[in-house]
C-alpha cells in the first residue's frame, strides 16, 4: 500500500483550531511514522480506558533494538498525551475515548510524521486531534482539534451516536503527493439520514484544515440511496496498479465500495462489490435460521502480497464458519481492480497454519499488512484475539502469512502463531487477555522491514484487571522472532501515567 499514511479562529460561532505552519524538509528519512527524522518509526499506543474512558495516548520511539520507554540515542522517552496536556485544545471528560484510533502521517508536508488521534465520544459525536512532529519529537503546542460538525458540515444526529474519530487512515488520497487524513464515520448524518460517510482532510504546508476537505455522501460515493453503515471499514491501496491510491470502504450487507482520486475529487472506480461478486462466501444464517447476514468487508487491509505492482485486499470474517473460528479471504488486484480470479480463503484448519480452530476464536478480527520479512512482498498478520491457548479461553494469538510470487504462503515463517505462552514473548496466556485484538506493522527497527506490534488490552497486570499490555516482536530475515522482543505496560519502567485497572492499554495501535 502506498502510504504517503496555532491558534484559533471564530467562524460562525465555532472555534477552529489552526495548524502550525510547516518548515520544508525538517525531516528527511522518508520512513512512514518517523516523528523525529532519525530513520525509525514510532508507535502510538492507545490507553482509551483511562479515567473512566477519558483516554490517553503514548508514543514510543523506534530504535534498532526496538521500541523503548526511555531515551536512548535518538529515541525519546515515552511521550504521554491526554486532553489535559499543555497545548491540547478542549477539556477531557469521562467516556471521551481519546485514543479510539491513532494514525501517523505527514499532514503538514515537512517530512516529520504527525499524529491524528480520535476521541470518538468527545462531545458525544466525536473529535479528532492532530499533533505535529519535529526533530525534537511530537509537539502538543500548535495542535489542532476538529469536530464532527466542522468536518462534515452538519450537526451530529439526534440522539447523538459516537463514531467520528473511530476509523482513521493516512495516505495520499487526492494524488498530489501529500499525505491526507481519511476518516470513516459509519453513523454520520449525511443529508437527512445518519447512514455514514467518508471524509478526507487534505494535507499541505499549513497542515490539516477543515476548509480543505472532501466529504462523500451516498450519491458521490456511488452507492445506493438506501445504503447504510457507509464507512464501517476502510483501507487504502492501488488495486489496479495505475499509481493512484484508492479508498476501499465497507457498507451494509457485506458490500465494499472503491473510490479513487480524479479531476473532480474522489470518484467511484469499482463497486459496490459483494462477496459473491468476488468469489467469497460470506453468508451467515442466524442461529435460529430465521435471518441472514453478509460479512464481507467488515474488517479489511490492503497490500501487495505477490509483488505484481497491484495491491490486494484481505477481509476478515471472524464470525464466519464458527466451528473453524472465523476465516480470512484474500482478493487479488488486477489491471481492472479487485477481481474474483485467484481468491483464496484461510483459516486455522488449513495445513501449515499453526493452531487448532475453535468456536468463537475470532480468526481475522484484526488484520495488518506490511513487510515482515526481507522479501519484496507485503505480508499479512491475522489477529485471533479469542483463541484458546493451553486451555485459557480468550487468551488470544496472532498468525502470519508471508507473501510470495503466487501470493500468501505458509512457507518459511508463514503460518507461524504467536501468543503469550510462546517462548520469548513476555507474560503468560490468561483468560480473556485478547492478545491480538489490535495489531500493526511499523518500521521501528529498519527502514525496509516492519516489526509486528500486538496489543493485549485486557491483560491483567499484577492484581489490576484489563490494565493492558503491548508487544513488539523483533525482526529477522525470515520474519518476526520472539527473541529480543519488547513488552511494555503501565507498570513498565519509563512508561508514563498511573497504572490502573480497565485502562485497556494497547486497545488501538498506529501502523498499517
Protein Blocks (a to p, Z undefined) as FASTA:
>chain_A
ZZfbdcdddeehiacdddddddehkbanlpghianonopacdddddfkggghnopcdddd
ddfkbpcfbdehjbccdddddfkbghiacjddehklpokaccdddfkonopacdddddfk
gghnopcddddddfkbpcfehpacddfklmnopacdddddehihpaccdddfkonopacd
ddddfkbcehjbcebpaddddddfkopafklccdddfklnopafkbghehiaccdddfko
nopacdddddeehiacdddddfkopadfbdcddfklnopafbdcdfklpaccdfehkacc
dddfkonopacdddddfkgoklnopaaddddddfkbpafehpacddfkbghiacjddehk
lgoiaccdddfbfbfbdcdddddfkbceehighkbpaddddddfkbccfehjeoiacdfk
bghiacjddehklgokaccdddfkbckbccdddddfkbcehjaghkbpcddddddfkbcc
fehpacddfkbghiacjddehklgokaccdZZ
